[in-house]
């Protein structure tokens, strides 16, 4: 029994190592080695120092633009996991866990191949890079983890998937969605704006050891109060442009 358990554990470890290698290679395929090294550096130095600008965009689902009908876009289900593994830097277990939490995934396809995708989550969004968790209302969703393969970039997949998701979620009773991206990621922010998204808030974090400071630029005062609840009181905010009364 001990030997059998040992063999099983060794087999699980081999599978995990194999999954990890596959995920790394897929990430490099989509983003390149420099981006992988940058993220490894950010991850390993996170305990010491963090300085990042995160832009959060909002889309009103009631006024969302219709997607381009020439693109093949659909909602994926657990039956599509084998296809999803070809492009996603996630393990089979991780994909199943996302579906198990009620998350939804939408993709642009070219025949049987997934060329672009976007996930939607509900309830709350944890922004690990900001050390914040934003609670969502029942009528709100958060779009995250988008990828478009290199051969499909520049063809409007990103904004049109957002529009398709907006239409699908609107039919299910949702009113608003949010998307976050690093401000430096201009292709993503341009894609959001093409989809009809508006800037909600920009958060700059400066963290040195356990000392965290935020600079916040507010573009939507009404929704800022909901988002400000993620900051533990007293607010650790240095400056809020155009919304001084929140200080």
N, C-alpha and C positions, 0 to 999 in steps of 0.2 A: 504494500500500500504506500509506503514511504517512497519507494522507487517510482511507482506509478505517478504519485503526486509530483515528484521531482521532475519527471519527464514532461508532465503536463505544464509545470511552471516554466521549464526551459522552452517548451514549444510556444507558450504565450509570449515569452520574452523575445523570441526570434520573430514572431509575428509583429510585435510592437516595433521592433527595430526596423523591420521591413516596411511597415506602414510609415514610420518616421522618415525613412530615406525617400520613399515615394513622394511624400508630402513636400519635402525639401526640394526635390527635383522639379515637381510641378510648380512650386513657388518661383523657383529660378526661371523656369520656362516662361511664366507670365510676367515677372517683374525684373529678372536679371540678378546677377551676383551682387552688384553694388547695393541694391535695395535690401537684399538678404543680410549683408554685412551690417548695413545701417540699423536694421531692426534688431539684430543680435546685440549690437552695441547699445542701443536704447534699452533693451531688456536687461542686460547685465549691469548697466549703470543706474537703473531706475531707483535703487535703494539710496543712491548717493545724490544724484542730481537729475532734474527734469526741467526742460524748457521747451514748450511746444505751444503752437497756436491751433486751436480746433474751432472750425466754423460749423455751426448748426443751422440747417436750412429747414424751412417749413413749406408744406404743400397743402393747400386747401383742396380737398378732394371734390368739393362741390363745383369748383371752377376749373378742374384739371382738363388739360388739352387731350383730345383723343389721340391714341397712338397711330403711327403710320401703318396702314393696313397691308402694305407690301412686305412688312417684316413678319416672320413666323415667331409668335410669342405664345407661351402657354404656361400654366401652372404645373409644377412638377409634384410628384407624389412619391411615396416610398418605393413604388414599383420602378422608379427611374434611378434608383441608387447606383446601379452599375454604370449607367451613363454619366451620372454626376461625379463618380470617382475618377473619370477620365480627365476632368478639368479642375475639380475642387481640391484644394490642399487641406482636406479633411479625411478622417478615417471613416469607414463604414459605420462604426459605433457612434462617432460624433454626429454624423448625419441623422442616424436613427434617433439620437437623443434630441436633436433640434426638432424633428417632426413630433417626437413624444411630448415636447413642451408646448406644442401647438403652433410652432413657427411655420411659416409658409415660404416657398421658394418659387420664383418665376424665372423663366429663361427664354432667350432668343435662340432659335435653332436653325441649323442648315442641314436639312435632311434628318439624319439620326444624331448628328453632332450638336452638342451644346456649345454655342459660341459666346454667350454672355449670360450672366445670371445675377440675381439680387435676392437677398433674404429679407423677410419681414418678421419682426418680433413684437410681442405685446406684453402689457403689464408693467414693464420697467426696462430701462436701458442702462447697463453699467458701463461707464466710460472709464476703463482702467487707466488710460493714459492721463486722465484728469483726477483720478481718485474720487469719482462722483458716481452716484446712482440716481437717475431721474425717473420718478414714478410717472406712469402714463395713465390717463383716464380711459374708461372703457371704449370711448369713441376714437382713440388715438392709436397709431401704430408707429413703429420705427423701422425704417429701411436700412440695411447694413450689409456688409460683406459682399461687395459687387466686384465682378471680374469680367473683362472682355478679352478674348484671345487676340493676339497681335494682328492676325489676318482680318479680323472683323472691326478693328478700331477705325474710327472716322466715318462709320456708316450709320450712326445714329442709334446704335443698340442701347446705349446707356440711358439717354433721356426717354426713349420709347418704352423701355421696360418699366421705368418709373410711371409713365402715363398709363400703361396697361395695368400695373399694380393698383394705381389710383382708381381706375374704373372698377376693377374687381372688388376692392375693399369698400368702395362707395356702395356697391350693390349689397354688401354685407352689413351696412349700417355705420361704417366708419366715416369720420368727417375730416380728420387731420392726420398727416404723417410728418415725420421728421427724419432727417438724414444728417450724419456727421461726417466730416472729412478734415484732414489737415489742410490748413489754408494754403500751404505750399503745393498741394495737389491740384493745380489749376485745371487739368482736364476733367477731373471729377466735379469741381465747382461749376465749370462751364456747362457740363452735362446736366447738372441739377437745374441751373438757370434756364436752359433750353426746355427742360421739362415743365417749367412754370414755377419752380421753387423760389421762395423769397428768403432773404437772410433774416434769421431770428436773433442769433446771438453769436458773438465771437469770444472765446475764452482763452486767455493766455495763462498758462501755469508756469510758475517758477518755484521749483522745489529744491531745497538744499537740506539733506538729511530729513528731519521730521518737520522742518519749517516750510509751510506751503503758503504761497501768495498767489492771488488771482487778479488779473486785469480783465474786466468784462466790458465789452461794447454791446449795447442793447439796440436792436433794430425794431423790436416789437414789444412795446411796453406791456400790453395786455397779457401776453404769454410769459413774460419774464417773471412775474410773480409765482407762477407754477414752477418754473425752472429754478428759481432762487431757493426753493425749499430743499434742493439737493445740497446746498451749502449749509454746513452746520453753524448755528448761531453761537457767538456773534459772527456775522458774515466776514469771511476772510477775503475781502475784496478791496483792492487798492483804489480802483476808480471805475465808475460806471458813466459812460458818456451818454448824455441826453436822458438820464433817468436818475438825477441826483437824490430824489426823495427816497430811493431804496437803500441809501447808505445808512 
